[in-house]
Amino acid sequence: MPRLQLVHSYMVKFYRWIFTIFIIHISAFAWAGSVVDMPIGDTGRVRYGIHGHTRLQGAGIAINDLIYGTRTLETFAKLTFTTAKGTGQSGGGSLLYGPGGGIVLRGCVSHSANEGSGCHKGDFRGVIMRGTFLDAKLVDDNGKLTLIAQFVETLNPALAAMLGVPVRSQGTLDLVLSNLNSYRWTVDRVDGGSLNILSEPSSLATLGSGLVGFFLALGASVILRRRNTRVAF
């Protein structure tokens, strides 16, 4: 085979490798997203102090669906949590809470998406998830309060096996609140929100794919250089 044809063949293979690396890297962003979504309805209370470094507490927060992939499983669960003590306010007036505290979700999850209302024999029951807060803040957005928090969670191993998701990962909690009263303590009703369990953070996912891409590209360039040297001789 003439030298130019050999070089062209090697270049075609090299660019195919680069295209594969690109697809892997783009896929990392999708893989790094939410793997389990649990919408929150308008049930539950959140209690916090408007003065001092008090904790923020939530109870009776209902979750009725568990969504993963294209499936939605009926869920009957209650979420409770207590953050760490407040660390003060941000420049924008948000109440800030440090790492610590805990979050627990208890109830039952249907094995089937079409079982009807109520728990049934063979459904998953017990502690669905436990977690520890990484941080939390209560944001006032034009008079509408929203709790935004991140946590590290441990999913019940039996449920994780049923869903095919990791036992340990990170999660986010977003709660939209409406004020009921104010004195030393403020008790807000939960208007809605979501609890999301995530896969690996996107930074780790893309870093991993980037490293794979780097070594593949390095290997491809070395092989191409060696083959071009052989052709030259």
C-alpha positions as a printed NumPy array, in Angstrom:
array([[  0.   ,   0.   ,   0.   ],
       [  1.409,   3.476,  -0.897],
       [  2.631,   5.626,   1.94 ],
       [ -0.085,   8.308,   1.514],
       [ -2.846,   5.697,   1.695],
       [ -1.361,   4.251,   4.888],
       [ -1.147,   7.668,   6.501],
       [ -4.743,   8.407,   5.454],
       [ -5.906,   5.107,   6.951],
       [ -4.172,   5.828,  10.249],
       [ -5.613,   9.349,  10.348],
       [ -9.144,   8.03 ,   9.808],
       [ -8.708,   5.638,  12.748],
       [ -7.287,   8.438,  14.881],
       [-10.257,  10.728,  14.242],
       [-12.659,   7.872,  14.996],
       [-10.988,   7.544,  18.4  ],
       [-11.386,  11.277,  18.988],
       [-15.086,  11.082,  18.098],
       [-15.547,   8.204,  20.547],
       [-13.84 ,  10.217,  23.285],
       [-16.193,  13.13 ,  22.582],
       [-19.271,  10.888,  22.909],
       [-17.979,   9.466,  26.23 ],
       [-17.378,  12.962,  27.593],
       [-20.834,  14.222,  26.595],
       [-22.467,  11.121,  28.086],
       [-20.808,  11.889,  31.417],
       [-22.994,  14.961,  31.843],
       [-26.181,  12.907,  31.455],
       [-24.857,  10.186,  33.773],
       [-24.015,  12.778,  36.39 ],
       [-27.602,  13.945,  36.801],
       [-30.452,  12.887,  39.04 ],
       [-31.175,   9.145,  39.198],
       [-34.138,   9.218,  41.615],
       [-36.688,  12.03 ,  41.849],
       [-39.301,  12.288,  44.603],
       [-41.75 ,  15.183,  44.181],
       [-43.041,  16.761,  47.406],
       [-46.64 ,  17.866,  47.795],
       [-48.229,  20.527,  50.003],
       [-48.059,  18.579,  53.262],
       [-45.688,  19.175,  56.172],
       [-44.253,  21.885,  58.398],
       [-40.869,  23.568,  58.729],
       [-39.871,  25.259,  61.997],
       [-36.965,  27.63 ,  62.473],
       [-35.867,  30.528,  64.645],
       [-35.717,  34.007,  63.217],
       [-33.151,  35.066,  65.828],
       [-29.91 ,  33.403,  66.913],
       [-28.16 ,  30.306,  65.581],
       [-31.026,  27.836,  65.893],
       [-31.607,  24.683,  63.887],
       [-34.133,  24.323,  61.098],
       [-36.538,  21.391,  61.508],
       [-39.015,  19.745,  59.157],
       [-41.646,  17.064,  59.826],
       [-44.668,  15.413,  58.233],
       [-43.454,  16.129,  54.69 ],
       [-45.236,  13.691,  52.394],
       [-43.737,  11.977,  49.348],
       [-46.137,   9.995,  47.158],
       [-44.085,   9.114,  44.07 ],
       [-40.617,   7.774,  43.353],
       [-39.438,   8.397,  39.792],
       [-36.381,   6.734,  38.267],
       [-35.78 ,   6.487,  34.562],
       [-39.158,   6.18 ,  32.834],
       [-40.853,   4.455,  35.79 ],
       [-42.937,   5.97 ,  38.579],
       [-43.529,   3.894,  41.712],
       [-46.277,   4.728,  44.165],
       [-44.768,   5.786,  47.484],
       [-46.237,   6.426,  50.919],
       [-43.487,   8.096,  52.921],
       [-42.829,  10.902,  55.389],
       [-39.707,  13.039,  55.44 ],
       [-38.269,  14.519,  58.638],
       [-35.042,  16.466,  59.083],
       [-33.019,  18.69 ,  61.382],
       [-30.19 ,  20.828,  60.064],
       [-27.081,  21.869,  61.947],
       [-27.179,  25.184,  63.816],
       [-27.476,  28.35 ,  61.815],
       [-24.261,  30.122,  60.876],
       [-25.786,  33.548,  60.233],
       [-27.078,  35.363,  57.19 ],
       [-25.742,  35.923,  53.711],
       [-25.429,  39.334,  52.127],
       [-28.813,  38.792,  50.497],
       [-30.51 ,  38.006,  53.805],
       [-30.688,  34.221,  53.399],
       [-30.421,  32.16 ,  56.598],
       [-27.418,  29.815,  56.385],
       [-26.871,  26.446,  58.079],
       [-23.63 ,  24.52 ,  58.369],
       [-22.854,  20.847,  57.724],
       [-24.407,  18.265,  60.034],
       [-27.843,  17.382,  61.254],
       [-29.802,  14.571,  59.663],
       [-32.549,  13.671,  57.204],
       [-34.705,  10.518,  57.287],
       [-37.341,   9.198,  54.891],
       [-39.615,   6.391,  56.152],
       [-42.511,   4.601,  54.501],
       [-43.199,   2.108,  51.749],
       [-42.476,   1.876,  48.021],
       [-44.527,  -0.265,  45.63 ],
       [-42.727,  -2.857,  43.555],
       [-45.124,  -2.204,  40.676],
       [-46.163,   1.038,  39.041],
       [-49.807,  -0.138,  38.79 ],
       [-50.653,  -1.632,  42.17 ],
       [-53.274,   0.943,  43.134],
       [-53.439,   2.94 ,  46.354],
       [-51.965,   1.659,  49.59 ],
       [-49.097,  -0.63 ,  50.48 ],
       [-49.279,  -4.297,  49.534],
       [-47.638,  -7.507,  50.603],
       [-44.128,  -7.701,  49.225],
       [-43.698,  -3.928,  48.864],
       [-40.603,  -2.314,  50.336],
       [-41.252,  -0.979,  53.868],
       [-39.088,   0.749,  56.449],
       [-36.378,   3.406,  56.315],
       [-36.016,   4.4  ,  52.68 ],
       [-33.098,   6.763,  53.133],
       [-30.916,   8.461,  55.74 ],
       [-28.599,  11.37 ,  55.165],
       [-26.42 ,  14.123,  56.614],
       [-26.586,  17.714,  55.414],
       [-23.613,  19.261,  53.673],
       [-25.196,  22.713,  53.777],
       [-28.579,  24.411,  53.726],
       [-29.994,  27.876,  53.233],
       [-33.384,  29.502,  53.515],
       [-33.751,  31.94 ,  50.634],
       [-36.245,  34.801,  50.464],
       [-37.119,  35.299,  46.793],
       [-39.521,  38.24 ,  46.566],
       [-41.394,  37.152,  49.671],
       [-41.396,  33.438,  48.774],
       [-39.219,  31.335,  51.055],
       [-37.366,  28.349,  49.637],
       [-35.196,  25.895,  51.527],
       [-32.284,  24.679,  49.407],
       [-30.041,  21.956,  50.849],
       [-27.463,  19.385,  49.801],
       [-26.803,  16.175,  51.679],
       [-24.919,  12.879,  51.575],
       [-27.357,   9.977,  51.689],
       [-27.43 ,   6.239,  52.268],
       [-30.272,   4.49 ,  50.495],
       [-31.656,   1.295,  52.01 ],
       [-29.571,  -1.485,  50.353],
       [-32.669,  -3.57 ,  49.547],
       [-34.329,  -0.624,  47.81 ],
       [-31.098,   0.34 ,  46.038],
       [-30.846,  -3.209,  44.677],
       [-34.473,  -3.085,  43.528],
       [-33.903,   0.201,  41.694],
       [-30.406,  -0.626,  40.466],
       [-28.882,   2.563,  41.883],
       [-25.918,   3.228,  44.234],
       [-26.438,   2.831,  47.984],
       [-24.411,   5.965,  48.769],
       [-24.466,   9.203,  46.816],
       [-25.375,  12.86 ,  47.13 ],
       [-28.814,  14.448,  47.078],
       [-30.622,  17.76 ,  47.019],
       [-33.702,  18.982,  48.852],
       [-35.798,  21.932,  47.68 ],
       [-38.853,  23.053,  49.646],
       [-41.157,  25.952,  48.81 ],
       [-42.735,  27.375,  51.983],
       [-45.629,  29.639,  52.917],
       [-45.557,  31.53 ,  56.218],
       [-48.137,  30.749,  58.904],
       [-47.011,  32.848,  61.859],
       [-44.075,  34.774,  63.249],
       [-42.896,  35.335,  66.8  ],
       [-39.731,  33.891,  68.269],
       [-40.284,  30.821,  66.079],
       [-41.641,  30.718,  62.546],
       [-43.67 ,  27.723,  61.378],
       [-44.102,  27.436,  57.627],
       [-46.31 ,  25.109,  55.651],
       [-44.674,  23.177,  52.816],
       [-46.201,  24.175,  49.476],
       [-44.146,  21.847,  47.283],
       [-40.662,  20.872,  46.259],
       [-38.534,  17.865,  45.432],
       [-36.065,  15.401,  46.907],
       [-33.465,  14.217,  44.401],
       [-30.883,  11.481,  44.782],
       [-27.967,  12.018,  42.448],
       [-25.295,   9.85 ,  40.904],
       [-21.649,  10.941,  41.127],
       [-21.216,  14.732,  40.974],
       [-20.833,  16.046,  37.431],
       [-17.327,  17.296,  38.184],
       [-16.155,  13.756,  38.986],
       [-18.013,  12.272,  36.043],
       [-16.577,  14.685,  33.52 ],
       [-13.124,  14.497,  35.119],
       [-13.185,  10.711,  34.755],
       [-14.277,  10.86 ,  31.134],
       [-11.687,  13.565,  30.489],
       [ -8.885,  11.406,  31.882],
       [-10.047,   8.456,  29.789],
       [-10.088,  10.708,  26.754],
       [ -6.603,  12.032,  27.495],
       [ -5.039,   8.591,  27.729],
       [ -6.897,   7.343,  24.646],
       [ -5.747,  10.36 ,  22.652],
       [ -2.179,   9.963,  23.928],
       [ -2.175,   6.29 ,  23.   ],
       [ -3.623,   7.005,  19.581],
       [ -1.021,   9.681,  18.82 ],
       [  1.861,   7.419,  19.915],
       [  0.626,   4.553,  17.747],
       [  0.13 ,   6.887,  14.788],
       [  3.628,   8.345,  15.184],
       [  5.211,   4.892,  15.346],
       [  3.381,   3.7  ,  12.279],
       [  4.293,   6.826,  10.328],
       [  7.943,   6.241,  11.267],
       [  7.729,   2.677,   9.981],
       [  6.189,   3.842,   6.726],
       [  8.96 ,   6.415,   6.283],
       [ 11.535,   3.62 ,   6.407]])
